[in-house]
Amino acid sequence: MKLEQSTKTQIIRNASLSLLLYILPIALMFGTFAITGQRPWEKKHQHKQENTVKTKNSNSQDND
């Protein structure tokens, strides 16, 4: 069974568009990291510790 030329073209166009939509957010994320110089994968659990300290302080104030 052979595909018609128009069907083949439509499949290729749709596959290309799908790949573009899949890759675009990833490319934008890495572009943002390159422009801003941020490297979130190098940060160690500092943010997690700040949240637990804030939670403990707010809980102790609520009990008063």
C-alpha positions, 0 to 999 in steps of 0.5 A: 500500500503506497501513500499519496504524496499529499498524505506523506507531506502532511505526516512529515509536516505534522511530525516536524511541528510536534518536534518543534513544540517538544523542543521549544520549551527545553531550548528556551529554558537552557537559553534563559540559563545561559543568558542569566548565568543561573545554574539551579542544578548546582544549588544544594538543599539550601532552599529546603532548609529555609522553608523548614526554619520558616515553618517552625517559626510560624508554628511556634508563633501561632501557638502563643 
